[in-house]
Amino acid sequence: MFDLVKLGAILTFLGFLAVGSSLLYLGVAPLPSTPAEILEAQQAAKNWEMVQGVGWIVAGSGLAAALFGTAKSDTAIDGKSEILLGRMPPLDDTKREPKFVCSECGGDISQDAEVCPHCGERITG
């Protein structure tokens, strides 16, 4: 099984690399001086704009994969469990009534019981 977080990080890096390289190329490209160079520069700009658009799509897909992978990872599930368990009130054993056991069947009975709910034996003492 592959790790979506790592895949997302790689895709995000590659997407931003494509966006950055297209902006860098367009920023340092020489200014055209002849009509032929102008047409050539326009075509190159269109190509690099397409690279930039694909780069944004890849970067966005990478971020989505990383977020989805984070939500599905064991670490995230454990973290959510810890948060939920932290919200629960602590168990206080002192508030529980003491356990009594039937001498006949060994079943748990309440302190006030006159008859065992498990075997029907009459409780004495």
C-alpha positions in Angstrom: 0.0 0.0 0.0 1.3 3.5 -0.8 1.3 6.4 1.5 -1.0 9.2 0.2 0.7 11.8 2.4 4.1 11.2 0.7 2.5 11.0 -2.8 0.6 14.2 -2.1 3.8 15.9 -1.0 5.7 14.8 -4.1 2.8 15.9 -6.4 2.6 19.3 -4.6 6.4 19.8 -5.0 6.3 18.9 -8.7 3.3 21.2 -9.3 4.9 24.2 -7.6 8.1 23.4 -9.5 6.3 23.6 -12.8 4.6 26.8 -11.8 7.8 28.4 -10.6 9.8 27.3 -13.7 7.2 28.7 -16.0 7.2 32.0 -14.2 11.0 32.1 -14.1 11.2 31.4 -17.9 8.7 34.0 -18.8 10.4 36.5 -16.5 13.9 36.1 -18.0 13.0 35.5 -21.6 14.6 38.0 -23.9 12.4 40.7 -25.4 11.6 40.0 -29.1 12.6 42.6 -31.6 11.5 41.3 -35.0 8.0 40.1 -36.0 9.2 36.5 -36.2 10.6 36.7 -32.7 7.3 38.2 -31.5 5.3 35.3 -32.9 7.8 32.8 -31.4 7.7 34.5 -28.0 3.9 34.5 -28.1 3.9 30.7 -28.8 6.4 30.1 -26.1 4.3 32.1 -23.6 1.2 30.1 -24.5 3.2 26.8 -23.9 4.6 28.0 -20.6 1.1 29.2 -19.5 -0.2 25.7 -20.2 2.7 24.3 -18.1 1.8 26.7 -15.4 -1.9 25.6 -15.5 -1.0 22.0 -15.3 1.4 22.8 -12.5 -1.4 24.3 -10.5 -3.7 21.3 -11.1 -0.9 18.9 -10.0 -0.1 21.0 -6.9 -3.8 21.1 -6.0 -4.2 17.4 -6.5 -1.1 16.8 -4.4 -2.5 18.9 -1.5 -5.9 17.0 -1.8 -4.1 13.6 -1.7 -2.0 14.7 1.3 -5.0 15.9 3.2 -7.0 12.7 2.4 -4.0 10.6 3.4 -3.7 12.5 6.7 -7.4 11.9 7.5 -7.1 8.2 6.7 -3.8 7.6 8.5 -3.6 5.6 11.7 -2.0 8.6 13.4 -5.0 10.8 12.6 -7.4 8.2 13.8 -5.5 7.7 17.0 -5.4 11.5 17.5 -9.1 11.7 17.0 -9.7 8.9 19.5 -7.5 10.7 22.1 -9.5 13.9 21.6 -12.8 12.1 22.0 -11.6 10.1 25.1 -10.3 13.3 26.6 -13.8 14.8 26.4 -15.3 11.9 28.4 -15.7 12.3 32.1 -13.3 10.2 34.1 -14.6 6.9 35.5 -14.8 7.2 39.3 -14.9 3.7 40.9 -15.8 5.2 44.3 -19.4 6.0 43.1 -20.1 2.5 42.0 -21.9 0.3 44.4 -19.9 -2.6 45.7 -20.3 -5.9 43.9 -22.0 -8.8 45.6 -21.8 -12.3 44.3 -24.5 -15.0 44.6 -23.2 -17.9 46.7 -25.1 -20.4 44.5 -24.2 -19.4 40.9 -21.5 -16.8 41.3 -23.5 -14.2 39.4 -23.3 -10.5 40.2 -26.2 -9.2 42.3 -27.1 -5.9 43.7 -26.8 -5.1 47.4 -30.6 -4.7 47.7 -31.5 -8.0 45.9 -33.5 -10.6 47.8 -33.4 -13.1 45.0 -30.5 -13.8 42.5 -31.6 -12.6 39.1 -29.6 -15.3 37.5 -30.5 -18.5 39.3 -33.5 -17.4 41.5 -31.7 -18.5 44.7 -32.9 -16.6 47.8 -30.2 -14.3 49.2 -29.6 -14.5 52.9 -27.5 -12.2 55.0 
